[in-house]
Amino acid sequence: MIYKSAFGFPAWNFRRAFEEFDRMRRQMDRFASGLEPGSGENYQKTGVFPALNLTEDGHNYYIRAELPGMVSEDLDIQVTGKNLSISGVRKILPEAEGARYHRREREAGKFARVFTLPGVVMAEKINADFSNGVLTVSIPKAEESKPRKILIN
């Protein structure tokens, strides 16, 4: 709705201006989300997949990723320097012929997550376990990444 001033020119409406800025911001967010790696047709479209936690203790980093319905043969884990990648193919059984969706949030296709680990690791000693849809990767820290107690003279 355009408001007119007494002279027939459009009146300035601050609320309308902010609504327009908010609309433009939402459009830019949608546009920018399509530019992210993995946003193509064959990649996971709803949120970040897989959801994961990265934790550490004195000796290891741990990654726990939720991958429901997947099998270990469909996963690929690689480490290069301080970067760890988890990728794979998510398969979902097709619906019955003629089925109509009311809501569709689960997508099938390729996915990949790559992130930088907080410190140097011993790549040759990384261990992965996949149980009940949860991938647990234990990543031993290199000696230079472990905390050291400094003695005071």
Secondary structure, DSSP 8 states (H G I E B T S, - for coil): ---B-TTSSB---HHHHHHHHHHHHHHHHHHHHTTSTT-STTB--SS-SS-EEEEE-SSEEEEEEE-TT--GGGEEEEEETTEEEEEEEE------TT---S------EEEEEEEE-SS-B-GGG-EEEEETTEEEEEEEB-GGGS-------
